[in-house]
Amino acid sequence: MKAATVLTAAALILSTGLAWAQQTPAAPAAAAEPYKAITQKLNRQQLDGLLTYPDQVLLVDVRRPDEITAIGGFPTYLSVQAKDIESGAVFIPRDRSLITISNHAGRALKAADALLAKGFKVAGAVGVQDYEAEGGKLTRIAAPAPKVAAVTK
């Protein structure tokens, strides 16, 4: 009889705890705030205007090489991937205004802000796919054919 009472009490305590846990709402997960860039995102017209002064600007493409090959880009640029922008900044000239490039300007804006914080002159950031959608022309780079090893007998 005592064992039955203890088992009933234990079951009652457990079920009460479970019922209370089910009624308590979980704290909502904090939504990540979208990145708020300091640098201006450039449209096609603004970029084309800056490109009329090629001796005053430098395009810094922060995309991976496979993205540049697959999507296209601009005929002349400095390639420094976004993940390497901090360490690669030493190779970026300081005598020109920089325009950073990515596919839709997300990484380009972050890279531009990082360069701005290091004292670089930054004119803005652009997304090549946005630029193309606005009627701009991109340069396509054909990947070289893979080399096939010669079979020797």
Secondary structure, 3 states (H helix, E strand, C coil): CHHHHHHHHHHHHHHHHHHHHHHCCCCCCCCCCCCCCCCCECCHHHHHHHHCCCCCEEEEECCCHHHHHHHCECCCCEECCHHHHHHHHHHCCCCCEEEEEECCCHHHHHHHHHHHHCCCCEEEEEEHHHHHHCCCCCECCCCCCCCCCCCCC
